[in-house]
Amino acid sequence: MFRIFVHLSPRALGDFVGYAQLAASVRELFDDAALYIHFVDDRPYKQNIIRCIPNAAMAFTSVAGIKVDYFDCNFGRPTHGINFWEENKLHDTDLFLSGHMMHELMLNSLPQKRLRPHPKSISINDYKLIAYGLDPSRWYACVYWKEDGYEFRGFNPVRTITNPEPYIATIRHIIENLGGQVVRLGHPTETVIPKMRGFVDLAKVSGSEDLQMYAVARARFFVASASGPAAYGPAFGVPTLNTDQNYALGVWGKNDYILTQTLRHNGRAIRQTEAFDSKLLFIETDQQGFIFEKNTSAELASGADEMFKSTSDCNGWRPIVDERPVGLRPNSITLPLKRRYNRDLLIPPSQRV
């Protein structure tokens, strides 16, 4: 038995989701392995995400943290008196991952294991979505944009959306032109969305973190600006249009699509693969001196059209499936895991080779 112990250290939503999927993906590299997850329960969404790791042998939290000495496997170790630790043989951990050992870019370098809603949550959350007004016989998309006022994140001049009109127009486009329904995600703000048939606003429902995450798992596709909730899409295998991005980050699924902002410098406008090839979309690059222009309604609508076309096989609510491994597992791992940017994510799905 190969024991993998992962301390999920992030507090930010997107990082926590990405690291959770990375932990699940590392476990799938081995035939005979056990994945143990430890986390600090200091955010309202962490427990919900932890329950979605389908191949974890155990997940637990602690107030005081974990001592390094707990991984001593020799006689006289300090865990001899801790039944929980000894019964699960956590002192015999073969691989320990935490902090800088993990990053979402690593998901571009190994087969991805999707997260999955806990089986016991499916019927109750389906009922809730229907109760809020969704038609279970018709497909829907989720839409999210980062607004100011979230208690765990401050204002970001590049990523905070101060004008929601392009996103409201995108909701209308999905409903009126593409024939879908829309579930809006986010935290409660003063933004008022006009009433539309087939529109459900979970952003106005306080304490709906779990239902919002579940809604993404059932969606045909997801339109999400550059912020933490966008990670729900790739983690659950839901094709995601990641909008208003200034980096080649945020999504990592093979069916995702990154829509960058327009970067202006000395009169030159650059975006998408041109910006990638100029190395302007890497976190290692200094973006000082560039003016960022957020996505227009036309750009968002075009992106939504791409997602609609590339998900033609999903004409209703996306099914929750128990993903099975494909092919032989390598039963090995190379450390450190390679961080890799994926240029293909900046190409419209219909134009990819």
C-alpha positions as CSV (number, residue, x, y, z in Angstrom):
1,M,0.0,0.0,0.0
2,F,1.5,3.3,-1.1
3,R,0.3,6.0,1.4
4,I,-0.1,9.6,0.2
5,F,-0.6,12.3,2.7
6,V,-1.7,15.7,1.4
7,H,-2.0,18.8,3.5
8,L,-4.3,21.1,1.6
9,S,-2.8,24.4,2.7
10,P,-4.6,27.1,0.6
11,R,-7.3,29.3,1.9
12,A,-8.3,30.9,-1.4
13,L,-11.2,29.0,-3.1
14,G,-9.6,28.5,-6.5
15,D,-6.3,27.2,-5.1
16,F,-8.1,24.9,-2.7
17,V,-10.2,23.4,-5.5
18,G,-7.2,23.0,-7.8
19,Y,-5.1,21.4,-5.1
20,A,-7.9,19.0,-4.1
21,Q,-8.1,17.8,-7.7
22,L,-4.3,17.6,-7.9
23,A,-4.3,15.4,-4.8
24,A,-7.0,13.1,-6.4
25,S,-5.0,13.0,-9.6
26,V,-1.7,12.0,-7.9
27,R,-3.5,9.2,-6.1
28,E,-4.7,7.8,-9.5
29,L,-1.1,7.3,-10.6
30,F,-0.9,4.2,-8.4
31,D,-2.9,0.9,-8.4
32,D,-2.6,0.3,-4.7
33,A,-2.6,3.6,-2.9
34,A,-4.4,5.4,-0.1
35,L,-5.0,9.1,-0.1
36,Y,-5.2,10.9,3.2
37,I,-6.2,14.6,3.3
38,H,-5.6,17.1,6.1
39,F,-6.9,20.7,6.0
40,V,-7.7,23.6,8.3
41,D,-11.4,24.2,8.4
42,D,-11.3,28.0,8.2
43,R,-13.5,28.8,5.2
44,P,-17.2,28.0,4.6
45,Y,-16.5,26.1,1.4
46,K,-13.7,23.7,2.4
47,Q,-15.8,20.9,3.9
48,N,-18.0,20.9,0.8
49,I,-15.0,20.6,-1.5
50,I,-13.3,17.9,0.6
51,R,-16.4,15.7,0.3
52,C,-16.1,15.8,-3.5
53,I,-12.7,14.1,-3.6
54,P,-13.9,10.7,-4.8
55,N,-10.8,8.6,-4.1
56,A,-9.7,9.9,-0.6
57,A,-9.4,7.1,1.9
58,M,-9.8,9.7,4.7
59,A,-10.0,13.4,5.3
60,F,-9.7,15.1,8.6
61,T,-9.0,18.5,10.1
62,S,-7.2,19.6,13.3
63,V,-7.0,22.8,15.2
64,A,-3.4,22.7,16.3
65,G,-2.0,21.4,13.0
66,I,0.3,18.4,12.6
67,K,3.8,18.0,13.9
68,V,6.5,16.8,11.6
69,D,7.5,14.2,14.2
70,Y,4.2,12.5,13.5
71,F,5.8,11.0,10.4
72,D,8.5,9.3,12.3
73,C,8.0,5.6,11.5
74,N,10.5,4.3,14.0
75,F,10.2,2.8,17.5
76,G,9.4,5.4,20.2
77,R,7.6,7.7,17.8
78,P,5.3,10.3,19.3
79,T,2.2,8.9,17.7
80,H,2.4,5.6,19.6
81,G,-0.3,6.9,21.9
82,I,-2.5,8.4,19.1
83,N,-4.9,5.6,18.1
84,F,-6.2,7.4,15.0
85,W,-2.7,7.9,13.6
86,E,-1.5,4.4,14.4
87,E,-4.7,2.6,13.2
88,N,-4.4,4.3,9.8
89,K,-0.6,3.8,9.7
90,L,-0.1,7.5,8.8
91,H,3.4,7.3,10.2
92,D,4.2,5.0,7.2
93,T,3.4,7.8,4.7
94,D,5.3,7.3,1.5
95,L,4.6,10.7,-0.1
96,F,3.8,14.0,1.6
97,L,2.6,17.0,-0.4
98,S,1.9,20.5,0.9
99,G,2.4,24.2,0.1
100,H,4.8,24.9,-2.7
101,M,4.9,21.3,-3.7
102,M,1.5,21.8,-5.3
103,H,0.2,24.2,-7.9
104,E,-2.7,24.3,-10.4
105,L,-0.2,24.4,-13.3
106,M,0.8,20.8,-12.4
107,L,-2.6,19.7,-13.5
108,N,-1.5,20.4,-17.1
109,S,1.2,17.7,-16.7
110,L,-0.6,14.6,-15.5
111,P,-3.9,12.7,-16.1
112,Q,-6.6,14.6,-14.3
113,K,-9.0,12.8,-11.8
114,R,-12.2,14.8,-11.6
115,L,-13.9,15.7,-8.4
116,R,-17.4,14.4,-8.0
117,P,-20.4,15.5,-5.8
118,H,-20.9,13.2,-2.9
119,P,-23.6,10.6,-3.9
120,K,-25.8,11.5,-0.9
121,S,-25.9,15.2,-2.0
122,I,-27.3,14.6,-5.5
123,S,-31.0,14.1,-4.9
124,I,-31.3,16.9,-2.3
125,N,-29.4,19.4,-4.4
126,D,-31.3,18.5,-7.5
127,Y,-34.5,19.2,-5.5
128,K,-33.1,22.6,-4.4
129,L,-32.3,23.7,-7.9
130,I,-35.7,22.7,-9.1
131,A,-37.3,24.5,-6.2
132,Y,-35.4,27.7,-7.1
133,G,-37.0,27.5,-10.6
134,L,-34.8,25.3,-12.9
135,D,-36.5,23.1,-15.4
136,P,-35.0,19.6,-15.0
137,S,-35.8,18.8,-18.6
138,R,-33.7,21.6,-20.1
139,W,-30.0,22.3,-20.0
140,Y,-28.5,25.2,-18.2
141,A,-25.2,27.1,-17.9
142,C,-23.7,28.7,-14.9
143,V,-22.4,32.3,-15.0
144,Y,-20.2,34.1,-12.5
145,W,-18.2,37.3,-12.4
146,K,-16.0,38.7,-9.6
147,E,-17.7,41.6,-7.8
148,D,-16.3,43.6,-4.9
149,G,-17.3,43.0,-1.3
150,Y,-16.4,39.4,-0.8
151,E,-15.1,39.0,2.8
152,F,-12.1,36.9,2.0
153,R,-10.8,38.8,-1.0
154,G,-10.3,42.5,-1.5
155,F,-10.7,44.7,-4.6
156,N,-8.5,43.8,-7.5
157,P,-8.3,46.5,-10.2
158,V,-7.5,44.0,-12.9
159,R,-9.9,41.3,-12.0
160,T,-12.8,42.9,-10.1
161,I,-15.8,43.5,-12.5
162,T,-17.2,46.9,-11.8
163,N,-19.5,46.9,-14.8
164,P,-21.6,43.8,-14.9
165,E,-23.5,44.7,-18.0
166,P,-21.5,42.5,-20.4
167,Y,-22.2,39.5,-18.1
168,I,-25.9,40.4,-17.8
169,A,-26.0,40.6,-21.6
170,T,-24.3,37.1,-21.7
171,I,-27.0,35.7,-19.5
172,R,-29.7,37.1,-21.8
173,H,-27.8,35.7,-24.8
174,I,-27.7,32.2,-23.4
175,I,-31.4,32.3,-22.5
176,E,-32.8,34.1,-25.5
177,N,-30.5,33.0,-28.4
178,L,-29.0,29.7,-27.3
179,G,-32.2,28.4,-25.7
180,G,-30.7,27.6,-22.3
181,Q,-31.3,28.4,-18.6
182,V,-28.8,30.2,-16.4
183,V,-27.7,29.9,-12.8
184,R,-25.7,32.9,-11.5
185,L,-23.1,32.3,-8.8
186,G,-21.3,34.6,-6.5
187,H,-21.7,36.3,-3.1
188,P,-24.6,38.6,-2.3
189,T,-24.1,42.1,-3.8
190,E,-26.3,45.1,-4.7
191,T,-26.3,44.2,-8.4
192,V,-29.8,43.7,-9.6
193,I,-30.4,41.4,-12.6
194,P,-33.6,41.9,-14.6
195,K,-36.1,39.1,-14.2
196,M,-35.8,36.6,-17.0
197,R,-37.6,33.3,-17.6
198,G,-35.1,30.5,-16.9
199,F,-32.8,32.6,-14.7
200,V,-31.9,31.6,-11.1
201,D,-29.7,33.9,-9.0
202,L,-28.0,31.9,-6.3
203,A,-25.7,34.9,-5.7
204,K,-28.6,36.3,-3.7
205,V,-28.9,33.2,-1.6
206,S,-26.7,33.5,1.5
207,G,-24.9,30.4,2.5
208,S,-25.4,28.7,-0.8
209,E,-21.7,27.7,-1.4
210,D,-22.4,24.0,-1.6
211,L,-25.4,24.4,-3.9
212,Q,-23.4,26.8,-6.2
213,M,-20.6,24.2,-6.5
214,Y,-23.1,21.5,-7.2
215,A,-24.9,23.6,-9.8
216,V,-21.6,23.8,-11.8
217,A,-21.2,20.0,-11.7
218,R,-24.6,19.7,-13.4
219,A,-24.2,22.5,-15.9
220,R,-23.7,22.2,-19.7
221,F,-21.0,24.8,-19.5
222,F,-19.7,27.5,-17.2
223,V,-18.9,31.1,-17.9
224,A,-16.7,32.5,-15.1
225,S,-14.4,35.5,-14.8
226,A,-10.8,35.2,-13.5
227,S,-11.5,34.3,-9.8
228,G,-11.7,31.3,-7.5
229,P,-15.2,29.9,-8.5
230,A,-13.9,29.3,-12.1
231,A,-12.0,26.3,-10.7
232,Y,-15.2,24.4,-10.1
233,G,-15.6,23.9,-13.9
234,P,-12.3,22.0,-14.7
235,A,-12.4,20.3,-11.3
236,F,-15.7,18.7,-12.1
237,G,-15.0,18.2,-15.8
238,V,-17.5,20.9,-16.9
239,P,-16.3,22.9,-20.0
240,T,-15.5,26.4,-18.7
241,L,-15.1,29.7,-20.4
242,N,-12.7,31.6,-18.1
243,T,-13.2,35.3,-18.9
244,D,-11.4,38.5,-18.2
245,Q,-8.2,36.7,-17.6
246,N,-4.8,38.4,-17.4
247,Y,-2.9,35.1,-17.0
248,A,-3.0,31.7,-18.7
249,L,-4.4,30.3,-15.4
250,G,-7.7,29.5,-13.8
251,V,-8.8,26.5,-15.8
252,W,-7.0,23.4,-17.0
253,G,-9.6,21.0,-18.5
254,K,-9.1,19.9,-22.1
255,N,-12.5,21.4,-23.0
256,D,-11.9,24.8,-21.3
257,Y,-11.3,28.1,-23.0
258,I,-9.5,31.1,-21.6
259,L,-10.7,34.5,-22.8
260,T,-8.1,37.1,-22.0
261,Q,-8.5,40.8,-21.5
262,T,-7.0,43.1,-24.0
263,L,-3.5,44.3,-22.9
264,R,-2.5,47.7,-24.3
265,H,1.0,49.1,-24.2
266,N,2.3,52.1,-26.3
267,G,-0.7,51.9,-28.5
268,R,-0.4,48.2,-29.2
269,A,-3.3,45.9,-28.3
270,I,-2.5,42.2,-27.7
271,R,-4.5,39.3,-26.4
272,Q,-5.0,35.5,-26.6
273,T,-2.2,33.4,-28.2
274,E,-0.4,36.5,-29.3
275,A,-0.1,37.6,-25.6
276,F,0.9,34.0,-24.6
277,D,3.6,33.8,-27.2
278,S,4.9,37.2,-26.0
279,K,5.1,35.6,-22.5
280,L,2.7,38.2,-21.1
281,L,0.3,35.7,-19.6
282,F,2.8,34.0,-17.2
283,I,2.8,34.7,-13.5
284,E,6.5,35.1,-13.7
285,T,6.1,38.1,-16.1
286,D,5.9,41.6,-14.8
287,Q,2.7,43.2,-16.3
288,Q,3.5,46.6,-15.0
289,G,2.9,49.4,-17.7
290,F,0.1,47.6,-19.4
291,I,-3.5,48.8,-19.5
292,F,-6.1,46.1,-19.2
293,E,-9.4,46.3,-21.0
294,K,-12.1,43.9,-19.9
295,N,-14.1,41.7,-22.2
296,T,-16.9,43.2,-24.2
297,S,-20.5,41.9,-24.5
298,A,-19.6,40.7,-28.0
299,E,-16.5,38.9,-26.9
300,L,-18.4,37.1,-24.1
301,A,-21.3,36.2,-26.4
302,S,-18.8,34.8,-28.9
303,G,-17.1,32.8,-26.2
304,A,-20.5,31.4,-25.0
305,D,-21.3,30.4,-28.6
306,E,-18.0,28.4,-28.6
307,M,-18.9,26.6,-25.4
308,F,-22.4,25.9,-26.7
309,K,-21.1,24.3,-29.9
310,S,-18.4,22.3,-28.1
311,T,-21.0,20.8,-25.6
312,S,-23.6,19.6,-28.1
313,D,-23.5,16.2,-26.5
314,C,-25.1,17.7,-23.3
315,N,-28.7,18.5,-24.0
316,G,-29.9,18.3,-20.4
317,W,-28.5,18.5,-16.9
318,R,-24.9,17.0,-17.0
319,P,-24.9,13.5,-15.5
320,I,-22.9,12.7,-12.4
321,V,-20.7,9.8,-13.4
322,D,-18.3,7.6,-11.5
323,E,-15.1,8.1,-13.5
324,R,-13.1,4.9,-14.2
325,P,-9.3,4.8,-14.8
326,V,-8.3,4.4,-18.5
327,G,-5.2,2.5,-19.4
328,L,-2.3,1.3,-17.1
329,R,-1.2,3.4,-14.2
330,P,2.5,4.2,-14.1
331,N,2.8,3.4,-10.4
332,S,5.5,6.1,-10.1
333,I,5.8,9.8,-9.7
334,T,8.5,12.3,-10.7
335,L,9.1,15.1,-8.3
336,P,8.8,18.0,-8.4
337,L,5.7,17.8,-10.5
338,K,6.2,19.8,-13.6
339,R,4.4,23.2,-13.9
340,R,3.2,23.8,-17.5
341,Y,1.1,26.4,-19.2
342,N,-1.3,25.1,-21.8
343,R,-1.4,27.3,-24.9
344,D,-4.3,25.4,-26.5
345,L,-6.7,26.8,-23.8
346,L,-6.4,30.2,-25.5
347,I,-7.6,28.8,-28.9
348,P,-11.4,28.7,-29.5
349,P,-12.5,25.0,-29.2
350,S,-13.8,24.9,-32.7
351,Q,-10.4,25.9,-34.1
352,R,-8.2,23.5,-32.2
353,V,-6.4,20.8,-34.0
